[in-house]
Amino acid sequence: MEAASDLGWNTHEPIHPKKSVNDNREYLITKLNNGLRLLMIADPTAEKSACAISVRVGSLADPDSSLGLAHFL
């Protein structure tokens, strides 16, 4: 199994955000080596897992030479 740092994870700066005392979920904020920030939530009562990604980039960030690139990726 690969180490977290080998997978592009920055394991040096995890942050545990404030939460309600009634919330039994665990939260962790970290940043990948490529600059993407992650919010991970662990819910011990959940029956399934899920993942969502928001990269805050779209067609307005396409270079003039490659219009439509955001839709391709």
C-alpha positions as CSV (number, residue, x, y, z in Angstrom):
1,M,0.0,0.0,0.0
2,E,1.3,3.5,-0.9
3,A,2.0,6.1,1.7
4,A,-0.4,9.1,1.7
5,S,2.5,11.4,0.6
6,D,3.2,9.2,-2.4
7,L,-0.5,9.7,-3.5
8,G,-0.1,13.5,-3.5
9,W,-1.6,14.1,0.0
10,N,-0.1,16.9,2.1
11,T,-0.3,15.3,5.5
12,H,1.5,18.1,7.4
13,E,-1.4,20.5,7.7
14,P,-4.7,18.8,8.6
15,I,-7.3,21.0,10.2
16,H,-10.2,19.8,12.4
17,P,-13.0,22.5,12.0
18,K,-15.3,23.5,14.8
19,K,-18.6,21.6,15.0
20,S,-21.6,21.2,17.2
21,V,-21.3,19.0,20.3
22,N,-24.3,17.1,19.0
23,D,-22.6,16.2,15.7
24,N,-21.0,12.7,15.8
25,R,-19.3,13.0,12.4
26,E,-15.6,13.6,12.1
27,Y,-14.3,16.4,9.8
28,L,-10.9,16.9,8.4
29,I,-9.7,19.7,6.0
30,T,-6.4,19.1,4.1
31,K,-4.7,20.2,0.9
32,L,-3.3,18.1,-1.9
33,N,0.2,18.9,-3.2
34,N,-1.4,20.3,-6.4
35,G,-3.3,22.9,-4.3
36,L,-6.8,21.4,-4.2
37,R,-8.4,21.6,-0.8
38,L,-10.4,18.7,0.6
39,L,-13.1,18.5,3.3
40,M,-13.5,14.9,4.4
41,I,-16.5,13.9,6.6
42,A,-16.7,10.5,8.3
43,D,-20.2,9.5,9.5
44,P,-20.2,6.3,11.6
45,T,-23.9,5.8,11.0
46,A,-23.8,6.1,7.2
47,E,-24.5,2.9,5.2
48,K,-22.8,4.2,2.0
49,S,-20.0,6.5,1.1
50,A,-19.8,9.3,-1.5
51,C,-17.4,11.8,-2.9
52,A,-18.0,15.2,-4.5
53,I,-15.4,17.5,-6.1
54,S,-15.7,21.2,-6.8
55,V,-12.6,22.6,-8.6
56,R,-14.0,26.2,-9.2
57,V,-12.8,26.2,-12.8
58,G,-14.9,26.3,-15.9
59,S,-15.1,27.4,-19.5
60,L,-14.1,31.0,-18.6
61,A,-10.7,29.6,-17.6
62,D,-10.1,27.9,-21.0
63,P,-7.1,29.2,-22.9
64,D,-8.1,31.0,-26.2
65,S,-6.2,28.2,-28.1
66,S,-8.3,25.4,-26.5
67,L,-11.9,26.5,-26.1
68,G,-14.1,23.8,-24.7
69,L,-11.2,22.2,-22.7
70,A,-13.1,22.5,-19.4
71,H,-15.9,20.3,-20.9
72,F,-13.3,17.7,-22.2
73,L,-11.6,17.3,-18.8
